[in-house]
Amino acid sequence: MPIFEFRCKKCNYVFEEFVFLSKTNFDDLICPECGEMNAEKLMSAFSSSGASLSSGYAAPASSCGSGGFS
């Protein structure tokens, strides 16, 4: 069950919730701050697709030469 981030449409409180993958309607989620049953699913960087590191950044090499594995 993945964790999604939501924002309450009434008070703008942002919260996380475990949600079944088959669920598509999030209007029945209850805001833990104000109790309103109306939330919008937020898009997070983690759940975005197509993201890549185009700057050519590479992690620094280990000084031991084997990457820490023997």
PyMOL Python script that loads the backbone (N, CA, C, O; Angstrom):
from pymol import cmd

cmd.read_pdbstr("""\
ATOM      1  N   MET A   1       0.848  -1.169   0.000  1.00  0.00           N
ATOM      2  CA  MET A   1       0.000   0.000   0.000  1.00  0.00           C
ATOM      3  C   MET A   1       0.903   1.245   0.000  1.00  0.00           C
ATOM      4  O   MET A   1       1.638   1.463   0.963  1.00  0.00           O
ATOM      5  N   PRO A   2       0.862   2.046  -1.037  1.00  0.00           N
ATOM      6  CA  PRO A   2       1.715   3.229  -1.097  1.00  0.00           C
ATOM      7  C   PRO A   2       1.204   4.360  -0.210  1.00  0.00           C
ATOM      8  O   PRO A   2       0.029   4.409   0.155  1.00  0.00           O
ATOM      9  N   ILE A   3       2.108   5.255   0.118  1.00  0.00           N
ATOM     10  CA  ILE A   3       1.770   6.454   0.887  1.00  0.00           C
ATOM     11  C   ILE A   3       1.668   7.611  -0.097  1.00  0.00           C
ATOM     12  O   ILE A   3       2.576   7.834  -0.898  1.00  0.00           O
ATOM     13  N   PHE A   4       0.558   8.346  -0.036  1.00  0.00           N
ATOM     14  CA  PHE A   4       0.374   9.517  -0.878  1.00  0.00           C
ATOM     15  C   PHE A   4       0.278  10.751  -0.002  1.00  0.00           C
ATOM     16  O   PHE A   4      -0.091  10.675   1.170  1.00  0.00           O
ATOM     17  N   GLU A   5       0.614  11.885  -0.586  1.00  0.00           N
ATOM     18  CA  GLU A   5       0.520  13.160   0.101  1.00  0.00           C
ATOM     19  C   GLU A   5      -0.733  13.878  -0.384  1.00  0.00           C
ATOM     20  O   GLU A   5      -1.029  13.897  -1.579  1.00  0.00           O
ATOM     21  N   PHE A   6      -1.464  14.469   0.559  1.00  0.00           N
ATOM     22  CA  PHE A   6      -2.716  15.157   0.245  1.00  0.00           C
ATOM     23  C   PHE A   6      -2.728  16.535   0.880  1.00  0.00           C
ATOM     24  O   PHE A   6      -2.015  16.798   1.848  1.00  0.00           O
ATOM     25  N   ARG A   7      -3.560  17.417   0.311  1.00  0.00           N
ATOM     26  CA  ARG A   7      -3.798  18.740   0.879  1.00  0.00           C
ATOM     27  C   ARG A   7      -5.301  18.907   1.061  1.00  0.00           C
ATOM     28  O   ARG A   7      -6.087  18.667   0.145  1.00  0.00           O
ATOM     29  N   CYS A   8      -5.680  19.325   2.269  1.00  0.00           N
ATOM     30  CA  CYS A   8      -7.084  19.589   2.551  1.00  0.00           C
ATOM     31  C   CYS A   8      -7.517  20.825   1.768  1.00  0.00           C
ATOM     32  O   CYS A   8      -6.840  21.853   1.799  1.00  0.00           O
ATOM     33  N   LYS A   9      -8.642  20.725   1.071  1.00  0.00           N
ATOM     34  CA  LYS A   9      -9.132  21.851   0.279  1.00  0.00           C
ATOM     35  C   LYS A   9      -9.741  22.944   1.145  1.00  0.00           C
ATOM     36  O   LYS A   9      -9.951  24.061   0.673  1.00  0.00           O
ATOM     37  N   LYS A  10     -10.030  22.636   2.414  1.00  0.00           N
ATOM     38  CA  LYS A  10     -10.617  23.639   3.305  1.00  0.00           C
ATOM     39  C   LYS A  10      -9.551  24.431   4.063  1.00  0.00           C
ATOM     40  O   LYS A  10      -9.566  25.662   4.050  1.00  0.00           O
ATOM     41  N   CYS A  11      -8.619  23.723   4.726  1.00  0.00           N
ATOM     42  CA  CYS A  11      -7.644  24.415   5.579  1.00  0.00           C
ATOM     43  C   CYS A  11      -6.218  24.401   5.036  1.00  0.00           C
ATOM     44  O   CYS A  11      -5.318  24.981   5.644  1.00  0.00           O
ATOM     45  N   ASN A  12      -6.003  23.735   3.881  1.00  0.00           N
ATOM     46  CA  ASN A  12      -4.695  23.635   3.228  1.00  0.00           C
ATOM     47  C   ASN A  12      -3.665  22.832   4.013  1.00  0.00           C
ATOM     48  O   ASN A  12      -2.472  22.925   3.726  1.00  0.00           O
ATOM     49  N   TYR A  13      -4.093  22.054   4.987  1.00  0.00           N
ATOM     50  CA  TYR A  13      -3.181  21.203   5.751  1.00  0.00           C
ATOM     51  C   TYR A  13      -2.693  20.071   4.854  1.00  0.00           C
ATOM     52  O   TYR A  13      -3.496  19.441   4.166  1.00  0.00           O
ATOM     53  N   VAL A  14      -1.389  19.803   4.850  1.00  0.00           N
ATOM     54  CA  VAL A  14      -0.799  18.739   4.036  1.00  0.00           C
ATOM     55  C   VAL A  14      -0.549  17.541   4.944  1.00  0.00           C
ATOM     56  O   VAL A  14       0.029  17.671   6.024  1.00  0.00           O
ATOM     57  N   PHE A  15      -1.000  16.363   4.485  1.00  0.00           N
ATOM     58  CA  PHE A  15      -0.839  15.149   5.277  1.00  0.00           C
ATOM     59  C   PHE A  15      -0.599  13.961   4.371  1.00  0.00           C
ATOM     60  O   PHE A  15      -0.860  14.015   3.170  1.00  0.00           O
ATOM     61  N   GLU A  16      -0.094  12.878   4.964  1.00  0.00           N
ATOM     62  CA  GLU A  16       0.172  11.648   4.224  1.00  0.00           C
ATOM     63  C   GLU A  16      -0.834  10.587   4.630  1.00  0.00           C
ATOM     64  O   GLU A  16      -1.325  10.581   5.759  1.00  0.00           O
ATOM     65  N   GLU A  17      -1.137   9.691   3.702  1.00  0.00           N
ATOM     66  CA  GLU A  17      -2.137   8.651   3.953  1.00  0.00           C
ATOM     67  C   GLU A  17      -1.763   7.394   3.161  1.00  0.00           C
ATOM     68  O   GLU A  17      -1.340   7.477   2.008  1.00  0.00           O
ATOM     69  N   PHE A  18      -1.925   6.226   3.802  1.00  0.00           N
ATOM     70  CA  PHE A  18      -1.803   4.952   3.088  1.00  0.00           C
ATOM     71  C   PHE A  18      -3.054   4.782   2.235  1.00  0.00           C
ATOM     72  O   PHE A  18      -4.166   4.965   2.730  1.00  0.00           O
ATOM     73  N   VAL A  19      -2.889   4.433   0.957  1.00  0.00           N
ATOM     74  CA  VAL A  19      -4.026   4.320   0.055  1.00  0.00           C
ATOM     75  C   VAL A  19      -3.882   3.064  -0.799  1.00  0.00           C
ATOM     76  O   VAL A  19      -2.799   2.776  -1.309  1.00  0.00           O
ATOM     77  N   PHE A  20      -4.973   2.319  -0.952  1.00  0.00           N
ATOM     78  CA  PHE A  20      -4.966   1.164  -1.838  1.00  0.00           C
ATOM     79  C   PHE A  20      -4.754   1.630  -3.271  1.00  0.00           C
ATOM     80  O   PHE A  20      -5.256   2.684  -3.659  1.00  0.00           O
ATOM     81  N   LEU A  21      -4.017   0.856  -4.059  1.00  0.00           N
ATOM     82  CA  LEU A  21      -3.729   1.229  -5.444  1.00  0.00           C
ATOM     83  C   LEU A  21      -4.988   1.354  -6.287  1.00  0.00           C
ATOM     84  O   LEU A  21      -5.016   2.132  -7.241  1.00  0.00           O
ATOM     85  N   SER A  22      -6.035   0.598  -5.950  1.00  0.00           N
ATOM     86  CA  SER A  22      -7.263   0.626  -6.738  1.00  0.00           C
ATOM     87  C   SER A  22      -8.127   1.854  -6.457  1.00  0.00           C
ATOM     88  O   SER A  22      -9.086   2.108  -7.186  1.00  0.00           O
ATOM     89  N   LYS A  23      -7.802   2.622  -5.411  1.00  0.00           N
ATOM     90  CA  LYS A  23      -8.612   3.793  -5.052  1.00  0.00           C
ATOM     91  C   LYS A  23      -8.312   4.953  -6.001  1.00  0.00           C
ATOM     92  O   LYS A  23      -7.151   5.303  -6.213  1.00  0.00           O
ATOM     93  N   THR A  24      -9.351   5.541  -6.563  1.00  0.00           N
ATOM     94  CA  THR A  24      -9.169   6.668  -7.478  1.00  0.00           C
ATOM     95  C   THR A  24      -9.851   7.940  -6.995  1.00  0.00           C
ATOM     96  O   THR A  24      -9.539   9.030  -7.475  1.00  0.00           O
ATOM     97  N   ASN A  25     -10.779   7.814  -6.048  1.00  0.00           N
ATOM     98  CA  ASN A  25     -11.495   8.965  -5.521  1.00  0.00           C
ATOM     99  C   ASN A  25     -11.011   9.229  -4.100  1.00  0.00           C
ATOM    100  O   ASN A  25     -11.101   8.349  -3.243  1.00  0.00           O
ATOM    101  N   PHE A  26     -10.496  10.437  -3.838  1.00  0.00           N
ATOM    102  CA  PHE A  26      -9.933  10.749  -2.539  1.00  0.00           C
ATOM    103  C   PHE A  26     -10.792  11.739  -1.748  1.00  0.00           C
ATOM    104  O   PHE A  26     -10.334  12.273  -0.738  1.00  0.00           O
ATOM    105  N   ASP A  27     -12.021  11.990  -2.186  1.00  0.00           N
ATOM    106  CA  ASP A  27     -12.892  12.953  -1.522  1.00  0.00           C
ATOM    107  C   ASP A  27     -13.340  12.503  -0.138  1.00  0.00           C
ATOM    108  O   ASP A  27     -13.800  13.324   0.656  1.00  0.00           O
ATOM    109  N   ASP A  28     -13.214  11.210   0.166  1.00  0.00           N
ATOM    110  CA  ASP A  28     -13.674  10.723   1.460  1.00  0.00           C
ATOM    111  C   ASP A  28     -12.565  10.672   2.513  1.00  0.00           C
ATOM    112  O   ASP A  28     -12.806  10.222   3.634  1.00  0.00           O
ATOM    113  N   LEU A  29     -11.353  11.125   2.172  1.00  0.00           N
ATOM    114  CA  LEU A  29     -10.277  11.169   3.155  1.00  0.00           C
ATOM    115  C   LEU A  29     -10.553  12.289   4.151  1.00  0.00           C
ATOM    116  O   LEU A  29     -10.954  13.386   3.762  1.00  0.00           O
ATOM    117  N   ILE A  30     -10.342  12.018   5.413  1.00  0.00           N
ATOM    118  CA  ILE A  30     -10.617  12.999   6.459  1.00  0.00           C
ATOM    119  C   ILE A  30      -9.325  13.719   6.833  1.00  0.00           C
ATOM    120  O   ILE A  30      -8.323  13.083   7.161  1.00  0.00           O
ATOM    121  N   CYS A  31      -9.354  15.028   6.782  1.00  0.00           N
ATOM    122  CA  CYS A  31      -8.214  15.848   7.167  1.00  0.00           C
ATOM    123  C   CYS A  31      -7.982  15.694   8.673  1.00  0.00           C
ATOM    124  O   CYS A  31      -8.906  15.905   9.458  1.00  0.00           O
ATOM    125  N   PRO A  32      -6.764  15.329   9.087  1.00  0.00           N
ATOM    126  CA  PRO A  32      -6.503  15.181  10.519  1.00  0.00           C
ATOM    127  C   PRO A  32      -6.468  16.506  11.271  1.00  0.00           C
ATOM    128  O   PRO A  32      -6.493  16.513  12.501  1.00  0.00           O
ATOM    129  N   GLU A  33      -6.412  17.618  10.558  1.00  0.00           N
ATOM    130  CA  GLU A  33      -6.358  18.935  11.191  1.00  0.00           C
ATOM    131  C   GLU A  33      -7.741  19.515  11.452  1.00  0.00           C
ATOM    132  O   GLU A  33      -8.023  19.960  12.565  1.00  0.00           O
ATOM    133  N   CYS A  34      -8.619  19.516  10.432  1.00  0.00           N
ATOM    134  CA  CYS A  34      -9.925  20.168  10.587  1.00  0.00           C
ATOM    135  C   CYS A  34     -11.110  19.210  10.481  1.00  0.00           C
ATOM    136  O   CYS A  34     -12.239  19.602  10.778  1.00  0.00           O
ATOM    137  N   GLY A  35     -10.875  17.948  10.059  1.00  0.00           N
ATOM    138  CA  GLY A  35     -11.954  16.973   9.964  1.00  0.00           C
ATOM    139  C   GLY A  35     -12.751  17.030   8.674  1.00  0.00           C
ATOM    140  O   GLY A  35     -13.713  16.278   8.516  1.00  0.00           O
ATOM    141  N   GLU A  36     -12.378  17.899   7.754  1.00  0.00           N
ATOM    142  CA  GLU A  36     -13.072  18.024   6.465  1.00  0.00           C
ATOM    143  C   GLU A  36     -12.834  16.770   5.626  1.00  0.00           C
ATOM    144  O   GLU A  36     -11.751  16.185   5.664  1.00  0.00           O
ATOM    145  N   MET A  37     -13.848  16.364   4.873  1.00  0.00           N
ATOM    146  CA  MET A  37     -13.735  15.186   4.007  1.00  0.00           C
ATOM    147  C   MET A  37     -13.572  15.611   2.551  1.00  0.00           C
ATOM    148  O   MET A  37     -14.396  15.261   1.706  1.00  0.00           O
ATOM    149  N   ASN A  38     -12.532  16.351   2.260  1.00  0.00           N
ATOM    150  CA  ASN A  38     -12.301  16.827   0.907  1.00  0.00           C
ATOM    151  C   ASN A  38     -10.824  17.145   0.756  1.00  0.00           C
ATOM    152  O   ASN A  38     -10.364  18.194   1.208  1.00  0.00           O
ATOM    153  N   ALA A  39     -10.072  16.241   0.120  1.00  0.00           N
ATOM    154  CA  ALA A  39      -8.631  16.433  -0.029  1.00  0.00           C
ATOM    155  C   ALA A  39      -8.227  16.228  -1.474  1.00  0.00           C
ATOM    156  O   ALA A  39      -8.880  15.497  -2.219  1.00  0.00           O
ATOM    157  N   GLU A  40      -7.141  16.883  -1.861  1.00  0.00           N
ATOM    158  CA  GLU A  40      -6.601  16.693  -3.203  1.00  0.00           C
ATOM    159  C   GLU A  40      -5.259  15.993  -3.093  1.00  0.00           C
ATOM    160  O   GLU A  40      -4.463  16.285  -2.200  1.00  0.00           O
ATOM    161  N   LYS A  41      -5.017  15.073  -4.004  1.00  0.00           N
ATOM    162  CA  LYS A  41      -3.753  14.339  -4.043  1.00  0.00           C
ATOM    163  C   LYS A  41      -2.688  15.255  -4.622  1.00  0.00           C
ATOM    164  O   LYS A  41      -2.902  15.904  -5.646  1.00  0.00           O
ATOM    165  N   LEU A  42      -1.542  15.303  -3.959  1.00  0.00           N
ATOM    166  CA  LEU A  42      -0.440  16.135  -4.424  1.00  0.00           C
ATOM    167  C   LEU A  42       0.546  15.293  -5.220  1.00  0.00           C
ATOM    168  O   LEU A  42       0.683  14.091  -4.990  1.00  0.00           O
ATOM    169  N   MET A  43       1.220  15.928  -6.143  1.00  0.00           N
ATOM    170  CA  MET A  43       2.254  15.265  -6.923  1.00  0.00           C
ATOM    171  C   MET A  43       3.576  15.529  -6.223  1.00  0.00           C
ATOM    172  O   MET A  43       3.956  16.682  -6.017  1.00  0.00           O
ATOM    173  N   SER A  44       4.266  14.480  -5.865  1.00  0.00           N
ATOM    174  CA  SER A  44       5.569  14.642  -5.224  1.00  0.00           C
ATOM    175  C   SER A  44       6.666  14.292  -6.218  1.00  0.00           C
ATOM    176  O   SER A  44       6.410  13.633  -7.225  1.00  0.00           O
ATOM    177  N   ALA A  45       7.871  14.725  -5.940  1.00  0.00           N
ATOM    178  CA  ALA A  45       8.999  14.435  -6.821  1.00  0.00           C
ATOM    179  C   ALA A  45       9.247  12.939  -6.894  1.00  0.00           C
ATOM    180  O   ALA A  45       9.663  12.428  -7.934  1.00  0.00           O
ATOM    181  N   PHE A  46       8.998  12.239  -5.805  1.00  0.00           N
ATOM    182  CA  PHE A  46       9.226  10.795  -5.770  1.00  0.00           C
ATOM    183  C   PHE A  46       8.273  10.072  -6.694  1.00  0.00           C
ATOM    184  O   PHE A  46       8.675   9.102  -7.336  1.00  0.00           O
ATOM    185  N   SER A  47       7.027  10.501  -6.790  1.00  0.00           N
ATOM    186  CA  SER A  47       6.044   9.796  -7.602  1.00  0.00           C
ATOM    187  C   SER A  47       6.020  10.256  -9.057  1.00  0.00           C
ATOM    188  O   SER A  47       5.285   9.695  -9.869  1.00  0.00           O
ATOM    189  N   SER A  48       6.811  11.265  -9.392  1.00  0.00           N
ATOM    190  CA  SER A  48       6.862  11.748 -10.765  1.00  0.00           C
ATOM    191  C   SER A  48       7.605  10.755 -11.641  1.00  0.00           C
ATOM    192  O   SER A  48       8.511  10.061 -11.179  1.00  0.00           O
ATOM    193  N   SER A  49       7.219  10.692 -12.893  1.00  0.00           N
ATOM    194  CA  SER A  49       7.936   9.823 -13.821  1.00  0.00           C
ATOM    195  C   SER A  49       8.710  10.669 -14.806  1.00  0.00           C
ATOM    196  O   SER A  49       8.360  11.820 -15.068  1.00  0.00           O
ATOM    197  N   GLY A  50       9.765  10.089 -15.349  1.00  0.00           N
ATOM    198  CA  GLY A  50      10.542  10.781 -16.360  1.00  0.00           C
ATOM    199  C   GLY A  50      11.643  11.659 -15.808  1.00  0.00           C
ATOM    200  O   GLY A  50      12.338  12.318 -16.581  1.00  0.00           O
ATOM    201  N   ALA A  51      11.826  11.694 -14.510  1.00  0.00           N
ATOM    202  CA  ALA A  51      12.880  12.510 -13.929  1.00  0.00           C
ATOM    203  C   ALA A  51      14.225  11.829 -14.138  1.00  0.00           C
ATOM    204  O   ALA A  51      14.345  10.611 -14.001  1.00  0.00           O
ATOM    205  N   SER A  52      15.217  12.611 -14.466  1.00  0.00           N
ATOM    206  CA  SER A  52      16.558  12.054 -14.624  1.00  0.00           C
ATOM    207  C   SER A  52      17.583  13.110 -14.252  1.00  0.00           C
ATOM    208  O   SER A  52      17.281  14.302 -14.210  1.00  0.00           O
ATOM    209  N   LEU A  53      18.775  12.664 -13.988  1.00  0.00           N
ATOM    210  CA  LEU A  53      19.876  13.585 -13.710  1.00  0.00           C
ATOM    211  C   LEU A  53      20.585  13.873 -15.023  1.00  0.00           C
ATOM    212  O   LEU A  53      21.363  13.044 -15.496  1.00  0.00           O
ATOM    213  N   SER A  54      20.336  15.003 -15.606  1.00  0.00           N
ATOM    214  CA  SER A  54      20.928  15.328 -16.898  1.00  0.00           C
ATOM    215  C   SER A  54      22.226  16.107 -16.763  1.00  0.00           C
ATOM    216  O   SER A  54      22.869  16.399 -17.771  1.00  0.00           O
ATOM    217  N   SER A  55      22.628  16.452 -15.544  1.00  0.00           N
ATOM    218  CA  SER A  55      23.833  17.256 -15.362  1.00  0.00           C
ATOM    219  C   SER A  55      25.096  16.423 -15.425  1.00  0.00           C
ATOM    220  O   SER A  55      26.194  16.976 -15.365  1.00  0.00           O
ATOM    221  N   GLY A  56      24.975  15.095 -15.544  1.00  0.00           N
ATOM    222  CA  GLY A  56      26.145  14.250 -15.599  1.00  0.00           C
ATOM    223  C   GLY A  56      26.739  13.988 -14.237  1.00  0.00           C
ATOM    224  O   GLY A  56      27.870  13.513 -14.145  1.00  0.00           O
ATOM    225  N   TYR A  57      26.018  14.281 -13.187  1.00  0.00           N
ATOM    226  CA  TYR A  57      26.511  14.083 -11.831  1.00  0.00           C
ATOM    227  C   TYR A  57      26.703  12.600 -11.553  1.00  0.00           C
ATOM    228  O   TYR A  57      25.843  11.776 -11.864  1.00  0.00           O
ATOM    229  N   ALA A  58      27.844  12.281 -10.964  1.00  0.00           N
ATOM    230  CA  ALA A  58      28.114  10.917 -10.539  1.00  0.00           C
ATOM    231  C   ALA A  58      28.574  10.941  -9.100  1.00  0.00           C
ATOM    232  O   ALA A  58      29.272  11.869  -8.691  1.00  0.00           O
ATOM    233  N   ALA A  59      28.205   9.957  -8.336  1.00  0.00           N
ATOM    234  CA  ALA A  59      28.612   9.886  -6.944  1.00  0.00           C
ATOM    235  C   ALA A  59      30.129   9.719  -6.873  1.00  0.00           C
ATOM    236  O   ALA A  59      30.714   9.049  -7.724  1.00  0.00           O
ATOM    237  N   PRO A  60      30.770  10.319  -5.873  1.00  0.00           N
ATOM    238  CA  PRO A  60      32.210  10.202  -5.762  1.00  0.00           C
ATOM    239  C   PRO A  60      32.638   8.751  -5.498  1.00  0.00           C
ATOM    240  O   PRO A  60      31.934   7.995  -4.828  1.00  0.00           O
ATOM    241  N   ALA A  61      33.787   8.387  -6.030  1.00  0.00           N
ATOM    242  CA  ALA A  61      34.289   7.027  -5.866  1.00  0.00           C
ATOM    243  C   ALA A  61      34.826   6.842  -4.465  1.00  0.00           C
ATOM    244  O   ALA A  61      35.297   7.795  -3.846  1.00  0.00           O
ATOM    245  N   SER A  62      34.761   5.640  -3.968  1.00  0.00           N
ATOM    246  CA  SER A  62      35.281   5.303  -2.649  1.00  0.00           C
ATOM    247  C   SER A  62      36.805   5.332  -2.689  1.00  0.00           C
ATOM    248  O   SER A  62      37.409   4.994  -3.707  1.00  0.00           O
ATOM    249  N   SER A  63      37.411   5.725  -1.611  1.00  0.00           N
ATOM    250  CA  SER A  63      38.877   5.782  -1.568  1.00  0.00           C
ATOM    251  C   SER A  63      39.519   4.409  -1.423  1.00  0.00           C
ATOM    252  O   SER A  63      40.729   4.277  -1.605  1.00  0.00           O
ATOM    253  N   CYS A  64      38.726   3.371  -1.094  1.00  0.00           N
ATOM    254  CA  CYS A  64      39.313   2.052  -0.911  1.00  0.00           C
ATOM    255  C   CYS A  64      39.409   1.297  -2.237  1.00  0.00           C
ATOM    256  O   CYS A  64      40.011   0.224  -2.272  1.00  0.00           O
ATOM    257  N   GLY A  65      38.856   1.801  -3.296  1.00  0.00           N
ATOM    258  CA  GLY A  65      38.999   1.191  -4.600  1.00  0.00           C
ATOM    259  C   GLY A  65      37.993   0.118  -4.921  1.00  0.00           C
ATOM    260  O   GLY A  65      37.811  -0.206  -6.095  1.00  0.00           O
ATOM    261  N   SER A  66      37.326  -0.454  -3.927  1.00  0.00           N
ATOM    262  CA  SER A  66      36.363  -1.523  -4.218  1.00  0.00           C
ATOM    263  C   SER A  66      34.930  -1.079  -3.958  1.00  0.00           C
ATOM    264  O   SER A  66      34.007  -1.891  -4.021  1.00  0.00           O
ATOM    265  N   GLY A  67      34.740   0.188  -3.670  1.00  0.00           N
ATOM    266  CA  GLY A  67      33.394   0.679  -3.389  1.00  0.00           C
ATOM    267  C   GLY A  67      32.877   0.204  -2.044  1.00  0.00           C
ATOM    268  O   GLY A  67      31.676   0.273  -1.786  1.00  0.00           O
ATOM    269  N   GLY A  68      33.761  -0.276  -1.183  1.00  0.00           N
ATOM    270  CA  GLY A  68      33.374  -0.721   0.130  1.00  0.00           C
ATOM    271  C   GLY A  68      32.969  -2.175   0.178  1.00  0.00           C
ATOM    272  O   GLY A  68      32.613  -2.680   1.242  1.00  0.00           O
ATOM    273  N   PHE A  69      33.016  -2.864  -0.957  1.00  0.00           N
ATOM    274  CA  PHE A  69      32.643  -4.285  -1.012  1.00  0.00           C
ATOM    275  C   PHE A  69      33.911  -5.110  -1.131  1.00  0.00           C
ATOM    276  O   PHE A  69      34.858  -4.704  -1.805  1.00  0.00           O
ATOM    277  N   SER A  70      33.935  -6.256  -0.487  1.00  0.00           N
ATOM    278  CA  SER A  70      35.102  -7.118  -0.600  1.00  0.00           C
ATOM    279  C   SER A  70      34.753  -8.460  -1.170  1.00  0.00           C
ATOM    280  O   SER A  70      35.629  -9.309  -1.332  1.00  0.00           O
TER     281      SER A  70
END
""", "prot")
cmd.dss("prot")
cmd.show_as("cartoon", "prot")
cmd.util.cbc("prot")
cmd.orient("prot")
